[in-house]
Amino acid sequence: MDEGTTPTRITDGRNFDGAAGGEYDSNLYRFDTIADKIHNLNSVNDQHVDEYADIGFLAIESGFDQPTISGAKAALKQILSDDSLCPASVQFESSSADQLDDLSPGERIKAARKFMNFIHLDERLSELAHAPELLRVVRLLMGGREPELYQEMALLKPAAGREKPWHQDRAYFNIDRDHPMIGVWIALDEATVENGCMRMWPGRHKEGPIIHFQKRDWQICDTDVREGPRVAIPLAAGGLIFFHSLVPHGTPHNSTKQPRWAIQFHYYPKDAPRTDDKKRLDVFGSEGKDVEC
């Protein structure tokens, strides 16, 4: 996930994400190993389901072919550059311009950091989210329950774009904790150690929720992750990660001059009940817990 921040400027329903981010200890994103990868989606079997239960994620080396990935990128660019399509949820890097109106369509594409609610805007994106080979794996990881798309998000880390601090996605979702929630992170560009590929804390999901704080973002306290084991997951474009909603993860800033785009979906069982903010924050929020970060 990549939300929970407070915008500093609202222009035409969209905003610059100037209040988020900040300096951090680079040691937060050190890693001990590079993740092993399964060759493709069709290779995922019951043994991999057991592995997912143990470490909290599965990395797929080759999930989607280049035409599918190129089509998804083209669709996102078209949405960003078209005022009649561009969602109100778009957030931009604060250093991009003083006003959203100052951005040309090309600059808008380069500056966008994230947006949501776009599946209905282009068939190529809807087909990606509902790809049968993708949903087969989600269904396996849910123990055979029928998945439903809960959320879609474009995660567009611009050149020199900021980090996404360590967090658990479950801290954002009002879904009963007794039911599975599975994230799927798909690389639309090559994701490397230098441009901010995913870091995961394997196995930590089995210990349950971690209190989150509003610091550089809605995040786990830095001191709570500094000593944990870390795995980096570089991917080629078309590679992807399935991950448990309680496995801690984060991405460092993009230290290159090129953007690193990804698309992320979350799925939950169709029959899973929803809860509310209060119940979620009773578990993940810091209020009333006599703790500090």
N, C-alpha and C positions, 0 to 999 in steps of 0.2 A: 504494500500500500504506500501511498504517497499523499496523504492529506493531513488535516488537523492544524494547518497553519492559518495565521491571520493576515489577510492582505492589507497593504498600506495604501493602495490606490485602486479605485474602481472606475473603469471607463467602459461604457457600453456593455456592462455586465461582466467584463473580464478584468483581470487584475495582474499587477506586478507583485511577485512574491518576495517583497523586500524585507518583511519582518522575519522571514525564516532564514536558516543557515547561520554561518559564523565559523570561527576558527575551531579546530578540533585537533586532538592528538593523533598523528598519523598512525600510531601504533594500534589504534582502534580497528584498523582494517588490515593488519598483518594477517598472514594465513600460514598454516602449518603444511597443508597439502593442497593439491589440485584434485578436484572431484573426479572420480571415475564416471564414465558415461556409457549409457546403453546405446547401441548403434542406431536404432530407429523405433518408432512407436509400435510397430507390429511385433517387435522383439520383447515387449514388456509382458511378463508372465507372473505366475503366482509367487515365484521366488523373489521377484522384484517387489511385489506387494509386501512381503515380509521385510525386505530391506527398507522400504519406505517407512514401515511401522517402527523400525529400529532407529534410523537416522533422521527421518522427517522430510526427506526429499528424494527425488529421482531426477537425474540430468540425462537428457536425450541429445545425442550428438547430431543427428539429422532428422528433424521432425517434419519440416515442410520444404518443398522444393523452391527453387529460386523464382519461378513465375508467381507462385503464391505469395511469397514474401515481398517481391517487387510490387505486386498488385496491392497488398496491404499498405505499403509505404506510400504508393501513389494515391490511394484513397485518403489516407490521413493528411497528406499534403493538400489535396484538393479541398478537404473540409476546412483546413486552417486558412487557406487563401481566399475562400469564398465567404463574404460577409453574411450571405443568406443561410449558410450552413454552419459556420463556426460557432460551437457551443459556448454558452455563458460560463462554462466551467473551466475554460482555458486559463492557465497561469503561465506567466512569462518571467524570465529572469529579470530582476530589478535593474540590472545594469544595462539593459538593452536600449531603453529610451525613456525620456521623461513622460511621454504620453503614448498611449497605444496608437493614437491616430498618426503618430510620426512613423510608424512601421509600414513599409511596403509589404506586399504579400510575401516576397522572398525573405525579407527580414523577419516577418512574423513567424515563418516556418523555422528559421534558424534560432529564434529566441524562445519559442514555446517550450515549456518544461513539462506540462502534463495537461490532460483534459479527459473528460469522461462523457458518457451518454452519447455514443456515436454509432452504435451497432445498426440502428435503423436508417442511417444516412447513406450507407453504401453496402451493396450486396456482397462485395468482396470481404468486408470485415465480418459480416454476419456469417458467411460461409466458413471463415476461419474459426470463429467462436463455436460453431456447431459442426465442425469437421468430425465425421464418424470415427475416424481413427483416434482422434483426440478424446472424444467422449467415451470411447471404449476403455481407455486407460483410467479416466476419471471414475467411471462406473466400477472398475476393478478396485480402485483405491477406496471407494465408498462401500465396499462390501456387497456390491450388486445393486445398491439403491439407485434410483433414476435421478441423474443430476439435472439441475436447472441453473442457468446463468444468473448469478446474483449481481455482478458488476463487471463493467469493462473499463479499462483505463489505458491511455497512451502515456508511456513514460519516456519522455524525449529529453534525455540529458544533453544539453547543448555543449558546444565546445567550452571548456573551462567551467561547465555547470557544476552546481553544488552537490554535496553529499546527500544521501538519504540516511539519517542515523538509524542505528539498530532498533528494531521494533518487532513486535508480533502482530501479524495482521488481524488476529482475533480481537485486538484491542480497539479496532475500528468498527466492528460489525455487531449488529443487534440480532444475532442468531444464537439460540440456546446452545450452551457449551456441550451438551450431551450428543450433539449431532455434528458430523464432519463438515468442514469447510476446506476446500482445496484451491490453492492458487496455481495458476499456470502462467509462467513468464516466458515470453517468446522473443528471441533476439531478432530484430529487424535489420540490424547492422552487426558486424562482428563485435562481440563484447570481450574486451581484453582487461588484463590487470590494470593497464594504464588508463583506460577510458571509463572505468567504473563498473566492472563486471560484478556479479552478485557474490557476496560473502554469506555463508551460512554457519550456524552453530549446531553441528550435528548432534542429535539425541536430546537436546535440551527441552524439546516439546513434551517429553514424557514427564517432566517435572511440573508442568502446568503454567499458569499465567505469571507474568512478571509485572510489577507495578510500573506504569508509564508516567512520565512527567512532561510538562510543556517547557522544553528548553530550546534547543535549536529547531525542534520540531516536536511532535507528540511522540515520545521515544522512551526507550529503556535508558536508565541512568548509565553514563559512560563507565562508571566504576563497577557496574554489574556485569559488563561484558569484557572488560580489559583482560581478564585472566582466562576466559573461556577458550576452548579449542575453536579454530576457524578453518573453514574450507573455502577456497576460491573456485568459482565456476565460470571460467572463460568459455565462450561459445561462438561458433560460426553463425552467420545469419541463417536462420531457419532452425537452429537448435533451441531447446526449451528446457524448462525446469518445472516439475510438479512439486509443490511443497505444502506441508501441513501448516494450518493457520496459527499454530503455537510455536513453530520453529523460529527462533530469532534470526533475523537477517538484516543486511544493510548494504549500501553501496557507497564507496568513497567518491570524491569529486572527480570529474573528468579532467585529467591533466593533459589532454591532447587538444589539438586545434580542430578536431572533427567531432560532430555530434554523435551520440550513441543512442539509437532509438530502440525501443522495445514496446511490446504490447502485452497487457496483463489481463487475464480473466479470473474471476472467482466463481466457483460452483458450490452449490449446496444441495442436499436432497430435496426433492419437490415437496415431501411431506414434513420437512423440518419446521417447527414453530419459530416465530420471531419473538424477540424479547424487547426491552426498551433501554434507553440510555442509562437510567438509574441502575438497573441490574448489571449492565456492562461495566459502568464506572465503579460500582461496589467492588468489583473484582480487579479492574485494571487501573482505576484512577487513584491518585495520591491523596484525595481529600479525606480527612478524618482518620488516617492510618498512622499518624504520629511518626512519619518518616520524612526524610529529606534526601535530596539529590545534590 
